[in-house]
Amino acid sequence: MKRITLLLAALAIVITAFAQGPITEQPAGLFKNYERAGQCVINQYDYGFYVAYQEGKVGVVYADDGKVYMKNPLLAMSYDTWVEGYINEDDGTIRIPMGQVLYHSEYYDADVILSWGSTSEGMINWDTYEVEVNYTPDETVTEAIFRIDGDKLYLENSQGAEVLTAEDLAEFQATGLSAIWADNHAWVQTIEWGTILTELPPVLPAVPANPEVIEWRDMGNENGWNRLEFNINPVDVDGNPLDVEQGKLTYSVFTDNDQIFTFDSYHYGYDFNYQDVTEVPYDQYSYNFSPNSIFFYRTNAEGYDRFFEWRIGMQVYYTVDGVRNASDIVYLEVFPEPHTGINEANEAKAVAGVRYYNMAGQEVAQPNGMTIQVTTYTDGTTSTAKVVK
Protein backbone atom coordinates (compact mmCIF):
# COMPACT_ATOMS: atom_id res chain seq x y z
CA MET A 1 0.00 0.00 0.00
CA LYS A 2 1.31 3.44 -0.90
CA ARG A 3 2.30 5.56 2.09
CA ILE A 4 0.58 8.93 2.09
CA THR A 5 2.11 11.76 4.11
CA LEU A 6 -0.07 13.66 6.56
CA LEU A 7 0.80 17.09 7.95
CA LEU A 8 -0.34 17.07 11.55
CA ALA A 9 -1.93 19.87 13.58
CA ALA A 10 -2.11 18.99 17.30
CA LEU A 11 -4.84 20.25 19.61
CA ALA A 12 -4.38 20.64 23.38
CA ILE A 13 -6.61 19.14 26.05
CA VAL A 14 -6.50 19.02 29.83
CA ILE A 15 -6.33 15.38 30.90
CA THR A 16 -5.15 13.87 34.16
CA ALA A 17 -2.56 11.12 33.73
CA PHE A 18 -2.05 8.34 36.19
CA ALA A 19 0.52 9.27 38.83
CA GLN A 20 2.58 6.13 38.21
CA GLY A 21 5.08 5.71 35.40
CA PRO A 22 4.76 3.08 32.69
CA ILE A 23 4.27 -0.52 33.84
CA THR A 24 7.30 -2.36 32.44
CA GLU A 25 7.10 -5.71 34.26
CA GLN A 26 4.47 -8.30 33.31
CA PRO A 27 1.84 -8.40 36.09
CA ALA A 28 0.94 -11.67 37.79
CA GLY A 29 -2.02 -13.61 36.42
CA LEU A 30 -3.23 -15.70 33.48
CA PHE A 31 -1.44 -14.59 30.30
CA LYS A 32 -3.18 -14.79 26.91
CA ASN A 33 -1.78 -13.75 23.56
CA TYR A 34 -3.94 -12.05 20.91
CA GLU A 35 -3.53 -11.33 17.20
CA ARG A 36 -4.15 -7.66 16.40
CA ALA A 37 -6.29 -6.41 13.47
CA GLY A 38 -7.85 -3.08 12.51
CA GLN A 39 -6.61 0.19 10.99
CA CYS A 40 -4.41 3.00 12.24
CA VAL A 41 -2.45 6.12 11.42
CA ILE A 42 1.26 5.76 12.23
CA ASN A 43 3.97 8.39 12.34
CA GLN A 44 7.41 7.43 11.09
CA TYR A 45 9.51 10.54 11.38
CA ASP A 46 11.51 9.79 8.24
CA TYR A 47 8.34 9.38 6.12
CA GLY A 48 5.60 11.29 7.93
CA PHE A 49 2.14 10.00 8.80
CA TYR A 50 0.50 7.20 6.84
CA VAL A 51 -2.55 4.96 7.10
CA ALA A 52 -1.91 1.25 7.63
CA TYR A 53 -3.45 -1.98 8.84
CA GLN A 54 -2.84 -3.09 12.41
CA GLU A 55 -0.77 -6.24 12.85
CA GLY A 56 1.28 -8.12 15.44
CA LYS A 57 0.48 -9.41 18.92
CA VAL A 58 -1.12 -8.01 22.06
CA GLY A 59 -0.54 -9.66 25.44
CA VAL A 60 -3.33 -9.61 28.04
CA VAL A 61 -3.01 -10.70 31.68
CA TYR A 62 -6.14 -11.62 33.65
CA ALA A 63 -5.33 -11.15 37.36
CA ASP A 64 -7.05 -12.97 40.22
CA ASP A 65 -8.50 -9.72 41.63
CA GLY A 66 -10.49 -8.99 38.46
CA LYS A 67 -7.99 -6.54 37.02
CA VAL A 68 -6.85 -6.87 33.43
CA TYR A 69 -3.52 -5.69 32.01
CA MET A 70 -2.94 -5.06 28.31
CA LYS A 71 0.52 -4.87 26.73
CA ASN A 72 1.09 -2.38 23.91
CA PRO A 73 -2.57 -1.34 23.45
CA LEU A 74 -1.43 0.90 20.55
CA LEU A 75 0.53 -0.57 17.66
CA ALA A 76 2.52 2.61 17.07
CA MET A 77 3.43 2.93 20.77
CA SER A 78 4.82 -0.57 21.23
CA TYR A 79 7.35 0.04 24.00
CA ASP A 80 6.57 -3.24 25.83
CA THR A 81 4.60 -1.43 28.55
CA TRP A 82 1.29 -2.38 30.12
CA VAL A 83 -1.92 -0.50 30.94
CA GLU A 84 -4.33 -1.52 33.67
CA GLY A 85 -8.05 -2.13 33.33
CA TYR A 86 -10.84 -4.26 34.73
CA ILE A 87 -13.65 -6.58 33.65
CA ASN A 88 -17.16 -5.16 33.88
CA GLU A 89 -19.22 -8.24 34.69
CA ASP A 90 -22.51 -6.45 34.01
CA ASP A 91 -21.93 -6.01 30.26
CA GLY A 92 -19.04 -8.41 29.55
CA THR A 93 -16.45 -5.78 28.66
CA ILE A 94 -12.87 -4.93 29.48
CA ARG A 95 -12.44 -1.25 30.34
CA ILE A 96 -9.08 0.54 30.11
CA PRO A 97 -9.01 4.02 31.75
CA MET A 98 -7.53 6.90 29.76
CA GLY A 99 -4.51 8.88 30.95
CA GLN A 100 -2.25 5.91 31.70
CA VAL A 101 1.43 6.31 30.88
CA LEU A 102 2.54 4.39 27.79
CA TYR A 103 6.07 5.71 27.60
CA HIS A 104 8.38 8.09 29.47
CA SER A 105 10.93 10.02 27.43
CA GLU A 106 14.08 10.67 29.42
CA TYR A 107 15.23 13.03 26.68
CA TYR A 108 12.18 15.30 26.99
CA ASP A 109 11.43 14.33 30.61
CA ALA A 110 7.79 13.87 29.62
CA ASP A 111 5.18 11.10 29.50
CA VAL A 112 3.07 9.86 26.61
CA ILE A 113 -0.40 8.89 27.84
CA LEU A 114 -3.41 7.00 26.49
CA SER A 115 -6.12 9.16 24.92
CA TRP A 116 -9.39 8.94 22.96
CA GLY A 117 -10.28 11.31 20.17
CA SER A 118 -11.20 11.99 16.55
CA THR A 119 -9.66 13.35 13.39
CA SER A 120 -11.43 15.90 11.25
CA GLU A 121 -11.90 15.88 7.49
CA GLY A 122 -8.61 16.21 5.67
CA MET A 123 -7.64 18.88 3.16
CA ILE A 124 -5.54 17.44 0.35
CA ASN A 125 -2.83 19.11 -1.72
CA TRP A 126 -3.12 17.35 -5.07
CA ASP A 127 0.36 18.45 -6.14
CA THR A 128 2.17 16.84 -3.19
CA TYR A 129 -0.49 14.36 -1.98
CA GLU A 130 -0.05 15.77 1.51
CA VAL A 131 -3.05 15.96 3.78
CA GLU A 132 -3.53 18.21 6.78
CA VAL A 133 -5.54 16.55 9.54
CA ASN A 134 -6.62 17.91 12.91
CA TYR A 135 -6.95 15.64 15.93
CA THR A 136 -9.40 16.49 18.71
CA PRO A 137 -9.10 14.56 22.01
CA ASP A 138 -12.43 13.77 23.65
CA GLU A 139 -12.14 14.29 27.39
CA THR A 140 -15.68 13.00 27.95
CA VAL A 141 -14.43 9.49 27.11
CA THR A 142 -12.74 8.18 30.25
CA GLU A 143 -12.30 4.52 29.24
CA ALA A 144 -11.57 2.44 26.17
CA ILE A 145 -14.12 -0.39 26.02
CA PHE A 146 -13.32 -3.83 24.60
CA ARG A 147 -16.34 -6.10 24.16
CA ILE A 148 -15.61 -9.76 25.00
CA ASP A 149 -17.09 -12.14 22.42
CA GLY A 150 -15.73 -15.69 22.75
CA ASP A 151 -12.07 -15.63 21.79
CA LYS A 152 -12.23 -12.06 20.43
CA LEU A 153 -12.04 -8.57 21.94
CA TYR A 154 -13.67 -5.74 19.94
CA LEU A 155 -12.84 -2.06 20.52
CA GLU A 156 -16.23 -0.35 20.91
CA ASN A 157 -17.26 3.08 19.59
CA SER A 158 -14.32 3.48 17.22
CA GLN A 159 -14.87 4.14 13.53
CA GLY A 160 -13.10 5.22 10.38
CA ALA A 161 -13.36 4.63 6.65
CA GLU A 162 -10.89 2.32 5.00
CA VAL A 163 -8.23 4.50 3.37
CA LEU A 164 -6.39 3.06 0.41
CA THR A 165 -5.86 5.95 -2.02
CA ALA A 166 -5.13 9.65 -1.99
CA GLU A 167 -8.68 10.33 -3.12
CA ASP A 168 -10.01 8.51 -0.05
CA LEU A 169 -7.93 10.76 2.18
CA ALA A 170 -9.93 13.78 1.09
CA GLU A 171 -12.74 12.44 3.30
CA PHE A 172 -10.55 10.82 5.92
CA GLN A 173 -12.07 10.82 9.41
CA ALA A 174 -11.52 8.47 12.33
CA THR A 175 -12.46 8.09 15.99
CA GLY A 176 -10.55 5.79 18.27
CA LEU A 177 -7.71 5.07 20.65
CA SER A 178 -4.73 7.38 20.54
CA ALA A 179 -1.92 8.97 22.54
CA ILE A 180 -0.89 12.50 23.58
CA TRP A 181 2.01 14.08 25.43
CA ALA A 182 1.09 14.62 29.09
CA ASP A 183 2.80 18.02 29.38
CA ASN A 184 1.60 19.89 26.28
CA HIS A 185 -1.20 17.49 25.20
CA ALA A 186 -0.04 17.30 21.59
CA TRP A 187 -1.13 14.35 19.43
CA VAL A 188 1.46 11.57 19.28
CA GLN A 189 1.97 9.20 16.36
CA THR A 190 -1.32 7.38 15.98
CA ILE A 191 -5.06 6.94 16.12
CA GLU A 192 -6.41 3.38 15.89
CA TRP A 193 -9.92 2.18 15.08
CA GLY A 194 -11.80 -1.03 14.31
CA THR A 195 -9.42 -2.94 16.58
CA ILE A 196 -10.14 -6.68 16.89
CA LEU A 197 -8.00 -8.88 19.14
CA THR A 198 -8.24 -12.64 18.45
CA GLU A 199 -6.91 -15.06 21.08
CA LEU A 200 -4.08 -17.32 19.94
CA PRO A 201 -3.46 -20.85 21.25
CA PRO A 202 -0.68 -20.99 23.87
CA VAL A 203 2.80 -21.84 22.60
CA LEU A 204 5.61 -23.04 24.86
CA PRO A 205 8.99 -21.52 24.04
CA ALA A 206 11.94 -23.65 23.01
CA VAL A 207 15.25 -23.44 24.84
CA PRO A 208 17.58 -21.21 22.78
CA ALA A 209 21.02 -22.42 21.77
CA ASN A 210 24.01 -20.99 23.61
CA PRO A 211 25.55 -17.85 22.09
CA GLU A 212 29.12 -17.84 20.82
CA VAL A 213 31.24 -15.18 22.55
CA ILE A 214 34.11 -14.63 20.14
CA GLU A 215 36.42 -11.76 21.08
CA TRP A 216 36.97 -8.86 23.47
CA ARG A 217 38.77 -6.21 21.43
CA ASP A 218 40.63 -3.15 22.72
CA MET A 219 39.83 -0.53 20.08
CA GLY A 220 42.85 1.60 21.04
CA ASN A 221 40.69 4.68 21.44
CA GLU A 222 41.98 7.36 23.79
CA ASN A 223 38.76 6.97 25.78
CA GLY A 224 39.45 3.27 26.16
CA TRP A 225 36.32 2.02 24.37
CA ASN A 226 36.19 -1.72 23.78
CA ARG A 227 34.12 -4.00 21.57
CA LEU A 228 32.64 -7.39 22.36
CA GLU A 229 32.13 -9.61 19.33
CA PHE A 230 29.68 -12.51 19.42
CA ASN A 231 27.32 -14.63 17.38
CA ILE A 232 23.71 -15.46 18.23
CA ASN A 233 22.17 -18.17 16.07
CA PRO A 234 18.34 -18.01 16.32
CA VAL A 235 17.89 -21.76 16.79
CA ASP A 236 16.99 -23.96 19.74
CA VAL A 237 19.29 -26.44 21.46
CA ASP A 238 18.37 -29.06 18.86
CA GLY A 239 19.21 -26.76 15.95
CA ASN A 240 15.60 -26.00 14.98
CA PRO A 241 14.92 -22.40 13.86
CA LEU A 242 13.23 -20.16 16.44
CA ASP A 243 10.14 -18.29 15.29
CA VAL A 244 11.23 -14.75 16.17
CA GLU A 245 7.91 -13.40 14.89
CA GLN A 246 5.95 -15.59 17.29
CA GLY A 247 8.40 -15.10 20.16
CA LYS A 248 11.02 -12.66 21.35
CA LEU A 249 14.76 -13.41 21.25
CA THR A 250 16.91 -11.23 23.51
CA TYR A 251 20.20 -11.36 25.38
CA SER A 252 21.93 -9.99 28.48
CA VAL A 253 25.59 -9.39 29.26
CA PHE A 254 27.16 -10.71 32.46
CA THR A 255 30.49 -10.12 34.17
CA ASP A 256 32.64 -12.18 36.56
CA ASN A 257 30.31 -13.80 39.15
CA ASP A 258 27.11 -13.66 37.02
CA GLN A 259 26.61 -9.92 37.57
CA ILE A 260 24.19 -8.58 34.99
CA PHE A 261 25.38 -5.50 33.08
CA THR A 262 23.17 -2.41 32.77
CA PHE A 263 23.32 -0.37 29.57
CA ASP A 264 22.62 2.95 31.25
CA SER A 265 20.65 5.75 29.62
CA TYR A 266 23.54 8.23 29.93
CA HIS A 267 25.86 6.25 27.65
CA TYR A 268 23.36 4.23 25.61
CA GLY A 269 20.46 6.67 25.34
CA TYR A 270 20.49 6.75 21.55
CA ASP A 271 20.03 2.98 21.47
CA PHE A 272 17.15 2.51 23.93
CA ASN A 273 15.03 5.69 23.99
CA TYR A 274 16.96 6.96 27.02
CA GLN A 275 16.01 4.03 29.23
CA ASP A 276 18.29 1.83 31.38
CA VAL A 277 18.30 -1.64 29.79
CA THR A 278 19.62 -5.05 30.88
CA GLU A 279 18.01 -7.05 28.05
CA VAL A 280 18.75 -6.37 24.37
CA PRO A 281 16.95 -7.60 21.19
CA TYR A 282 19.22 -10.09 19.49
CA ASP A 283 19.10 -8.19 16.18
CA GLN A 284 19.58 -4.74 17.73
CA TYR A 285 21.22 -2.40 15.22
CA SER A 286 21.85 1.12 16.47
CA TYR A 287 24.57 3.55 17.52
CA ASN A 288 26.55 1.16 19.77
CA PHE A 289 25.11 -2.18 18.67
CA SER A 290 25.09 -4.49 15.71
CA PRO A 291 23.69 -8.03 15.63
CA ASN A 292 27.25 -9.29 16.24
CA SER A 293 28.98 -6.68 18.40
CA ILE A 294 28.64 -4.14 21.22
CA PHE A 295 30.74 -1.05 21.86
CA PHE A 296 31.34 -0.49 25.58
CA TYR A 297 31.88 2.95 27.04
CA ARG A 298 33.54 1.37 30.06
CA THR A 299 37.06 0.14 29.62
CA ASN A 300 39.45 -2.51 30.81
CA ALA A 301 42.44 -0.84 29.20
CA GLU A 302 45.54 -0.06 31.28
CA GLY A 303 45.13 3.08 33.37
CA TYR A 304 41.35 2.79 33.63
CA ASP A 305 39.06 1.19 36.16
CA ARG A 306 37.93 -2.23 35.01
CA PHE A 307 34.22 -2.99 35.00
CA PHE A 308 34.99 -6.73 35.09
CA GLU A 309 37.93 -8.56 36.59
CA TRP A 310 38.51 -11.53 34.35
CA ARG A 311 35.53 -12.54 32.21
CA ILE A 312 32.54 -11.22 30.30
CA GLY A 313 29.67 -13.33 28.96
CA MET A 314 26.21 -13.50 27.44
CA GLN A 315 22.95 -15.32 27.96
CA VAL A 316 20.15 -15.65 25.38
CA TYR A 317 16.41 -15.63 26.23
CA TYR A 318 13.48 -16.81 24.13
CA THR A 319 10.04 -15.64 25.29
CA VAL A 320 6.66 -16.76 23.96
CA ASP A 321 3.31 -15.80 25.49
CA GLY A 322 5.00 -14.47 28.61
CA VAL A 323 6.96 -17.71 29.24
CA ARG A 324 10.74 -17.50 28.93
CA ASN A 325 13.52 -20.04 28.53
CA ALA A 326 17.21 -19.20 28.72
CA SER A 327 20.49 -20.54 27.40
CA ASP A 328 23.51 -21.01 29.62
CA ILE A 329 25.69 -18.01 30.37
CA VAL A 330 28.64 -18.32 28.01
CA TYR A 331 31.79 -16.51 29.16
CA LEU A 332 34.91 -15.29 27.44
CA GLU A 333 37.90 -15.20 29.83
CA VAL A 334 39.81 -12.02 29.01
CA PHE A 335 42.14 -11.72 32.02
CA PRO A 336 43.55 -14.27 34.52
CA GLU A 337 40.89 -15.29 37.05
CA PRO A 338 41.44 -13.53 40.42
CA HIS A 339 41.61 -15.47 43.69
CA THR A 340 40.23 -13.51 46.60
CA GLY A 341 40.78 -14.41 50.20
CA ILE A 342 37.20 -15.66 50.43
CA ASN A 343 37.64 -17.96 47.44
CA GLU A 344 40.91 -19.34 48.80
CA ALA A 345 39.33 -19.96 52.21
CA ASN A 346 36.35 -21.75 50.67
CA GLU A 347 38.59 -23.91 48.51
CA ALA A 348 40.11 -25.38 51.71
CA LYS A 349 36.66 -26.33 53.06
CA ALA A 350 34.47 -29.33 52.29
CA VAL A 351 30.99 -28.68 50.92
CA ALA A 352 28.27 -30.07 53.16
CA GLY A 353 25.33 -29.20 50.91
CA VAL A 354 23.87 -26.85 48.29
CA ARG A 355 20.37 -25.35 48.22
CA TYR A 356 18.64 -23.18 45.64
CA TYR A 357 16.07 -20.43 46.16
CA ASN A 358 14.01 -18.47 43.63
CA MET A 359 13.78 -14.68 43.72
CA ALA A 360 10.70 -14.93 45.99
CA GLY A 361 12.81 -16.73 48.63
CA GLN A 362 11.20 -20.12 48.03
CA GLU A 363 13.45 -23.19 47.96
CA VAL A 364 13.52 -25.02 44.62
CA ALA A 365 14.99 -28.37 43.60
CA GLN A 366 17.32 -26.98 40.93
CA PRO A 367 18.19 -23.64 39.30
CA ASN A 368 15.47 -22.25 37.04
CA GLY A 369 15.85 -18.71 35.74
CA MET A 370 17.50 -16.30 38.20
CA THR A 371 18.25 -18.42 41.28
CA ILE A 372 20.19 -17.91 44.52
CA GLN A 373 22.63 -20.75 45.31
CA VAL A 374 23.47 -21.19 49.00
CA THR A 375 26.48 -23.43 49.72
CA THR A 376 26.96 -24.75 53.25
CA TYR A 377 30.43 -25.93 54.34
CA THR A 378 31.39 -28.51 56.94
CA ASP A 379 32.56 -25.81 59.36
CA GLY A 380 29.04 -24.30 59.40
CA THR A 381 29.80 -21.27 57.22
CA THR A 382 27.87 -20.48 54.03
CA SER A 383 28.35 -18.60 50.78
CA THR A 384 25.80 -17.35 48.26
CA ALA A 385 25.90 -16.72 44.54
CA LYS A 386 23.42 -15.87 41.78
CA VAL A 387 22.87 -18.62 39.23
CA VAL A 388 21.07 -18.10 35.91
CA LYS A 389 19.83 -21.19 34.02
Buried (B, 14 or more C-beta within 10 A) or exposed (E): EEBBBBBBEBBEBEBEBBEEEBBEEBBEBEBBBBBBBBBBBBBEEEEBBBBBEBEEBBBBBBBEEEBBBBBBBBBBBBBEBBBBBBBBEEEEBBBBBBBBBBBBEBEEEBBBBBBBBBBBEBEBEEEEBBBEBBBEBBBEBEBBBBBBEEEBBBBBEBEBBEBEEBEBBEEBBBBBBBBBBBEEBBBBBBBBBBBBBBBBEEEEBBBBBBBBBEEBEBEEEEEBBBBBBBEBBBEBEEEEEBBEEEBBBBBBBBBBEBEBBEBBBEBBBEBBBBBEBEBBBBBBEEEBBEEBBBBBBBBBBEEEEBBBBBBBBBBBBBBBBBEBBBBBBBBBEBEEEEEEEEEEEBEEBEEEEEBBBBEEEEEBEEBBBBBBBBBBBEEEEEBEEBBBB
